[in-house]
């Protein structure tokens, strides 16, 4: 990105959870605050309008909790931020929230199924044992895994799992 060019908009679409830490998002937003008039965001919402998405929300939180104990991992969910925390970082970087909306995703979006299967697999429990030293934290992770599994079982089958809602927002740069 050239420092002299100001872009009308920059798009960050389902990428924030892949960042190594929350500071990466803040660094990117600081950079964009002087080079982009708007930032258009789409990220998982950590909420759902459908009971069939509850397992996905729980699986995401469970996976992210384990990642905190595996900082060198390349897990799918590395920095889990809620829309409220993303907005807070955006304001800190010099943006204002212009608009936000929640959208349900198509039943064909398989992210929910993938995350639930990963968290409920037996290997996940072993990763918890191998990576988490504190017995209380291990108990929380096992409880989250059990809650994810129970919410899945309550639906009847994996096909019934849908992905959580997507949060979309437009941030306006304060000064350009």
C-alpha positions as CSV (number, residue, x, y, z in Angstrom):
1,X,0.0,0.0,0.0
2,X,1.5,3.3,-1.0
3,X,1.5,5.9,1.8
4,X,0.3,8.6,-0.6
5,X,-2.7,6.8,-1.9
6,X,-6.0,7.1,0.0
7,X,-8.4,4.3,-0.8
8,X,-12.2,4.7,-0.8
9,X,-12.6,1.4,1.2
10,X,-10.8,-1.6,2.5
11,X,-12.4,-4.9,3.1
12,X,-11.6,-7.3,6.0
13,X,-13.7,-10.4,5.4
14,X,-13.6,-13.4,7.8
15,X,-9.9,-12.8,8.6
16,X,-9.6,-11.3,12.1
17,X,-9.9,-14.7,13.8
18,X,-6.8,-15.9,11.9
19,X,-4.6,-13.1,13.3
20,X,-2.0,-14.2,15.8
21,X,-3.2,-11.7,18.5
22,X,-5.6,-8.8,19.0
23,X,-2.7,-6.4,18.5
24,X,-2.5,-7.4,14.9
25,X,-6.0,-6.0,14.2
26,X,-5.1,-2.8,16.0
27,X,-1.9,-2.4,14.0
28,X,-3.8,-2.9,10.8
29,X,-6.6,-0.5,11.7
30,X,-4.0,2.1,12.7
31,X,-2.4,1.8,9.3
32,X,-5.7,1.9,7.5
33,X,-6.9,5.0,9.5
34,X,-4.6,7.2,7.4
35,X,-5.0,5.3,4.1
36,X,-8.6,4.3,3.8
37,X,-11.8,6.3,4.1
38,X,-13.8,3.3,5.2
39,X,-13.3,-0.2,6.4
40,X,-15.9,-2.8,5.5
41,X,-15.9,-5.8,7.9
42,X,-17.5,-9.2,7.9
43,X,-16.7,-11.6,10.8
44,X,-18.4,-14.3,12.8
45,X,-20.7,-12.7,15.3
46,X,-20.3,-15.1,18.3
47,X,-24.1,-15.0,18.4
48,X,-26.9,-16.7,16.6
49,X,-30.5,-16.2,15.7
50,X,-31.0,-20.0,15.3
51,X,-30.7,-22.8,17.9
52,X,-29.0,-24.9,15.2
53,X,-26.0,-22.6,15.4
54,X,-25.4,-22.8,19.2
55,X,-22.9,-25.7,18.7
56,X,-20.8,-23.5,16.4
57,X,-20.7,-20.6,18.9
58,X,-19.6,-23.0,21.6
59,X,-17.1,-24.7,19.4
60,X,-15.5,-21.4,18.4
61,X,-15.2,-20.3,22.1
62,X,-13.8,-23.7,23.0
63,X,-11.2,-23.7,20.2
64,X,-10.1,-20.2,20.9
65,X,-9.7,-21.0,24.6
66,X,-7.3,-23.9,23.8
67,X,-5.3,-21.7,21.4
68,X,-4.5,-19.4,24.3
69,X,-2.4,-22.3,25.6
70,X,-0.9,-23.1,22.2
71,X,0.5,-19.8,20.9
72,X,2.7,-21.4,18.2
73,X,-0.2,-23.3,16.8
74,X,-1.7,-22.6,13.4
75,X,-5.3,-23.3,14.6
76,X,-8.2,-22.1,12.6
77,X,-9.3,-19.7,15.4
78,X,-6.4,-17.8,16.9
79,X,-7.8,-14.4,17.9
80,X,-11.5,-14.6,18.7
81,X,-13.0,-11.1,19.0
82,X,-16.6,-10.2,19.4
83,X,-18.1,-7.4,17.3
84,X,-18.0,-5.2,20.4
85,X,-14.3,-5.7,20.9
86,X,-13.6,-5.1,17.2
87,X,-15.5,-1.8,17.4
88,X,-13.5,-0.8,20.5
89,X,-10.2,-1.5,18.7
90,X,-11.5,0.5,15.6
91,X,-12.4,3.5,17.7
92,X,-9.0,3.3,19.4
93,X,-7.4,3.4,15.9
94,X,-9.4,6.4,14.8
95,X,-12.5,5.0,13.2
96,X,-16.2,5.5,14.0
97,X,-18.9,2.8,13.5
98,X,-21.1,4.0,10.7
99,X,-23.4,0.9,10.3
100,X,-23.6,-2.7,11.5
101,X,-25.9,-5.6,10.8
102,X,-26.2,-9.3,11.7
103,X,-26.9,-11.8,8.9
104,X,-27.8,-15.5,9.0
105,X,-25.7,-17.5,6.6
106,X,-26.9,-20.2,4.2
107,X,-27.4,-23.7,5.5
108,X,-24.7,-24.7,3.0
109,X,-21.9,-22.9,4.9
110,X,-20.1,-25.7,6.6
111,X,-17.9,-23.8,9.0
112,X,-20.1,-24.7,12.0
113,X,-19.9,-28.4,11.2
114,X,-16.1,-28.2,10.8
115,X,-15.5,-26.4,14.1
116,X,-17.9,-28.6,16.0
117,X,-16.3,-31.8,14.7
118,X,-12.8,-30.5,15.5
119,X,-13.8,-29.6,19.1
120,X,-15.7,-32.8,19.8
121,X,-13.1,-35.1,18.4
122,X,-11.3,-37.3,21.0
123,X,-7.9,-35.7,20.0
124,X,-9.2,-32.3,21.3
125,X,-9.4,-33.7,24.8
126,X,-5.9,-35.0,24.5
127,X,-4.6,-31.6,23.3
128,X,-6.2,-30.1,26.4
129,X,-4.3,-32.5,28.6
130,X,-1.1,-31.9,26.8
131,X,-1.3,-28.1,26.6
132,X,-3.0,-26.8,29.7
133,X,-1.2,-27.1,33.0
134,X,-3.8,-25.6,35.3
135,X,-6.4,-28.1,36.4
136,X,-9.1,-25.4,36.6
137,X,-8.5,-24.3,33.1
138,X,-8.5,-27.9,31.9
139,X,-11.9,-28.4,33.6
140,X,-13.3,-25.3,31.8
141,X,-12.1,-26.6,28.4
142,X,-13.5,-30.1,29.0
143,X,-16.8,-28.5,30.1
144,X,-16.9,-26.4,27.0
145,X,-16.2,-29.5,24.9
146,X,-19.0,-31.3,26.7
147,X,-21.4,-28.4,26.2
148,X,-20.5,-28.3,22.5
149,X,-21.1,-32.0,22.2
150,X,-24.4,-31.9,24.1
151,X,-25.7,-29.0,22.0
152,X,-24.9,-31.0,18.9
153,X,-26.5,-34.2,20.2
154,X,-29.6,-32.1,21.1
155,X,-29.9,-31.3,17.4
156,X,-30.0,-34.9,16.3
157,X,-27.2,-35.0,13.7
158,X,-24.3,-33.1,12.2
159,X,-26.4,-32.1,9.2
160,X,-28.5,-30.0,11.5
161,X,-25.6,-27.8,12.6
162,X,-25.7,-24.4,11.0
163,X,-23.0,-21.7,11.1
164,X,-23.4,-18.8,13.5
165,X,-24.5,-15.4,12.2
166,X,-22.1,-13.0,10.5
167,X,-21.6,-9.5,11.8
168,X,-21.1,-6.9,9.0
169,X,-20.0,-3.3,9.7
170,X,-18.7,-0.2,8.0
171,X,-16.2,1.9,9.8
172,X,-15.6,5.5,8.8
173,X,-12.2,7.0,9.2
174,X,-12.2,10.1,11.5
175,X,-9.6,12.0,9.6
176,X,-8.3,11.6,6.1
